[in-house]
Amino acid sequence: MKKRLAVIWVKRDARLADNACFAEADKLGLEVLPFFCFEPSVLAATDTSDMHIHAQWQALKGLRQALRKIKADIVIAHGEIIGKLTKLHDQVPFSHLFAHEEIGNNITFQRDKAVAKWCLENGVEYREFPQSSVRRAGVNRDKLQQLWQSRIIDTKPLPIMKIRQGEDIRSMAAKTAFPKLPQFTFNRLWQPVSEADAHSTLSDFLNHRGCWYRGGISSPNTAFTAGSRLSVHLAWGTITTRQVWHAVRNRISNLEPDDSQSGRWKQSLNAFLSRLHWRDHFTQRLESEPDLEFRSLHPCYRDLRYENNEHLHSAWREGMTGYPMVDAVMRCLKATGFMNFRMRAMVVSFACHILHLDWRLIHPHLACVFRDYDPGIHLNQLQMQAGVVGMNVIRVYNPAKQLADWDSNCRFVKHWLPELKNHTAKQILNDEMPANYPARVVPFAERAKLMTNQLYAIRKSAEAREATKTVYLAHGSRKNEKLIRPKRPKRTPRPSSPTLFDSLEEDTNAE
Ligand SMILES: Cc1cc2nc3c(=O)[nH]c(=O)nc-3n(C[C@H](O)[C@H](O)[C@H](O)COP(=O)(O)OP(=O)(O)OC[C@H]3O[C@@H](n4cnc5c(N)ncnc54)[C@H](O)[C@@H]3O)c2cc1C
């Protein structure tokens, strides 16, 4: 006989507030048992690292503490999910399994399908709830704004629900200790991840740091404080986009008009809100095209030739390329797990356009050093910065220019490259490097030309232009919609004029 019990399968959503699973259980009057499973197949995936395992471990610790305060608890298991669900079901035959829709890599995608099948075979009612505006199994691109409006803007975040959990279930859960996972290292420079930390980060951003967002997020010297730093929380689900969106709107409407900084605050918070929107835009792409992990969105760039030289790959991973800005970013990422958008884009552009490494080759390492790794954003950004989406301007970041523009006093590079400690900014900017710093592994300009020639040759072909239209209609941001409407030319274009799709740009690097 089944118990009217909903097992709440916690994945990337270790939080109590704005949690549709708890809300549904409350609505149906069900007893609940939160359940998390560290799965060996996920832990061993090439895009999983200690940074991620630790983030989940910390988030779960926070959730357990919060649950214990309200006299409830969570089961934390270690093993493949089907086996663990079967064991739990044998112990307590539960009637429902609730989870949030996860938009992850192929491993979690296949795993979710297996869980749905297991529920069907075991008479368990399985329900999945969205936690963003992304629609399962894809959606017509034109409907995305409606979903954002209805799920994020028009719906208030859910409050913390009353949790029904009987003493027998609570004591069974309380007995499950944190499993002993294969040894993982922990670095104190990693950003803490828990529901409580998410809210304090948001509050600190909205009341202190956020004023400097606009103008502050491009430099690696200021982005650590001027950026919201909410990415880890949004990625691991300790806060939702909806909670953040409503808190920001609330802050904007409460800005004092007499405050001399109010104009600056408003510009910064509006710039932040548009970035928040990009999350779902990119995640929807992965949901609609699960193959993005393995092949480029644009079909014509799938056979692009890369060298994939292991020596260059290793120099890039270790921050030993001889390009100080690239090396400092790669070493900083390894230590802290964080970097701002511009610098992430630069290291991808450098790897693909200058070192000629395939974006699929560099994907696992980057995923592993991003504590906020979120496959939907990550895979799309990798492809965009590699220039294989077809809708974007092909942008080759010059690390020397990025250094001069965003770290002109060389504070950042000197911090992360001890070899440069005794060098002046002038020497570094003039590329007068000490003997113990590696020489440049490849020349910049020639290598950039080789790759951009290849990319432009594809881009200009009739086949690629046709395919770009299809890609754009399915996935492009509608801000450029007018560009796909046929326009009567004012005068006959010269043969060398840029064509319609050369200017179809989806630039998420507004700063
Ligand atoms: C190659 C590459 C890979 C990336 N991989 C990830 C990733 O795995 N996880 C991740 O969260 N971000 C990723 N980003 C986007 C971006 O760099 C980070 O979200 C941002 O630097 C996090 O800092 P923040 O929270 O202070 O961001 P803020 O600027 O405060 O932005 C707020 C939130 O908006 C979202 N966001 C910001 N920029 C973007 C963007 N360009 N596209 C989509 N959503 C965005 C993030 O959720 C972020 O937390 C990647 C960017 C590049 C170029």
PDBQT file of the ligand as one rigid body, heavy atoms in Angstrom, charges set to zero:
ROOT
HETATM    1  C1  LIG A 601      32.434  31.240 -22.724  1.00  0.00    +0.000 C 
HETATM    2  C2  LIG A 601      31.465  31.667 -21.658  1.00  0.00    +0.000 A 
HETATM    3  C3  LIG A 601      30.923  30.713 -20.822  1.00  0.00    +0.000 A 
HETATM    4  C4  LIG A 601      30.011  31.087 -19.835  1.00  0.00    +0.000 A 
HETATM    5  N1  LIG A 601      29.521  30.108 -19.015  1.00  0.00    +0.000 NA
HETATM    6  C5  LIG A 601      28.660  30.438 -18.038  1.00  0.00    +0.000 A 
HETATM    7  C6  LIG A 601      28.165  29.428 -17.160  1.00  0.00    +0.000 A 
HETATM    8  O1  LIG A 601      28.501  28.246 -17.257  1.00  0.00    +0.000 OA
HETATM    9  N2  LIG A 601      27.293  29.823 -16.176  1.00  0.00    +0.000 N 
HETATM   10  C7  LIG A 601      26.899  31.121 -16.046  1.00  0.00    +0.000 A 
HETATM   11  O2  LIG A 601      26.115  31.431 -15.134  1.00  0.00    +0.000 OA
HETATM   12  N3  LIG A 601      27.336  32.081 -16.895  1.00  0.00    +0.000 NA
HETATM   13  C8  LIG A 601      28.211  31.787 -17.880  1.00  0.00    +0.000 A 
HETATM   14  N4  LIG A 601      28.667  32.775 -18.717  1.00  0.00    +0.000 N 
HETATM   15  C9  LIG A 601      28.038  34.103 -18.688  1.00  0.00    +0.000 C 
HETATM   16  C10 LIG A 601      28.673  35.160 -17.779  1.00  0.00    +0.000 C 
HETATM   17  O3  LIG A 601      30.036  35.284 -18.018  1.00  0.00    +0.000 OA
HETATM   18  C11 LIG A 601      28.421  34.904 -16.307  1.00  0.00    +0.000 C 
HETATM   19  O4  LIG A 601      27.037  34.640 -16.088  1.00  0.00    +0.000 OA
HETATM   20  C12 LIG A 601      28.765  36.092 -15.440  1.00  0.00    +0.000 C 
HETATM   21  O5  LIG A 601      30.096  36.466 -15.648  1.00  0.00    +0.000 OA
HETATM   22  C13 LIG A 601      28.515  35.743 -13.977  1.00  0.00    +0.000 C 
HETATM   23  O6  LIG A 601      28.788  36.824 -13.146  1.00  0.00    +0.000 OA
HETATM   24  P1  LIG A 601      27.610  37.578 -12.355  1.00  0.00    +0.000 P 
HETATM   25  O7  LIG A 601      26.710  36.628 -11.678  1.00  0.00    +0.000 OA
HETATM   26  O8  LIG A 601      28.253  38.644 -11.532  1.00  0.00    +0.000 OA
HETATM   27  O9  LIG A 601      26.830  38.170 -13.602  1.00  0.00    +0.000 OA
HETATM   28  P2  LIG A 601      25.892  39.415 -13.796  1.00  0.00    +0.000 P 
HETATM   29  O10 LIG A 601      26.489  40.274 -14.856  1.00  0.00    +0.000 OA
HETATM   30  O11 LIG A 601      25.542  40.046 -12.514  1.00  0.00    +0.000 OA
HETATM   31  O12 LIG A 601      24.594  38.774 -14.464  1.00  0.00    +0.000 OA
HETATM   32  C14 LIG A 601      23.496  38.265 -13.713  1.00  0.00    +0.000 C 
HETATM   33  C15 LIG A 601      23.122  36.906 -14.198  1.00  0.00    +0.000 C 
HETATM   34  O13 LIG A 601      22.678  36.947 -15.555  1.00  0.00    +0.000 OA
HETATM   35  C16 LIG A 601      23.103  35.799 -16.256  1.00  0.00    +0.000 C 
HETATM   36  N5  LIG A 601      24.008  36.189 -17.338  1.00  0.00    +0.000 N 
HETATM   37  C17 LIG A 601      24.946  37.172 -17.313  1.00  0.00    +0.000 A 
HETATM   38  N6  LIG A 601      25.564  37.253 -18.504  1.00  0.00    +0.000 NA
HETATM   39  C18 LIG A 601      25.014  36.314 -19.282  1.00  0.00    +0.000 A 
HETATM   40  C19 LIG A 601      25.214  35.911 -20.627  1.00  0.00    +0.000 A 
HETATM   41  N7  LIG A 601      26.099  36.495 -21.408  1.00  0.00    +0.000 N 
HETATM   42  N8  LIG A 601      24.482  34.903 -21.104  1.00  0.00    +0.000 NA
HETATM   43  C20 LIG A 601      23.550  34.294 -20.329  1.00  0.00    +0.000 A 
HETATM   44  N9  LIG A 601      23.297  34.639 -19.057  1.00  0.00    +0.000 NA
HETATM   45  C21 LIG A 601      24.020  35.630 -18.544  1.00  0.00    +0.000 A 
HETATM   46  C22 LIG A 601      23.854  34.933 -15.236  1.00  0.00    +0.000 C 
HETATM   47  O14 LIG A 601      22.969  34.019 -14.667  1.00  0.00    +0.000 OA
HETATM   48  C23 LIG A 601      24.297  35.937 -14.199  1.00  0.00    +0.000 C 
HETATM   49  O15 LIG A 601      24.469  35.420 -12.929  1.00  0.00    +0.000 OA
HETATM   50  C24 LIG A 601      29.600  32.429 -19.718  1.00  0.00    +0.000 A 
HETATM   51  C25 LIG A 601      30.153  33.383 -20.577  1.00  0.00    +0.000 A 
HETATM   52  C26 LIG A 601      31.076  33.009 -21.523  1.00  0.00    +0.000 A 
HETATM   53  C27 LIG A 601      31.647  34.058 -22.431  1.00  0.00    +0.000 C 
ENDROOT
TORSDOF 0
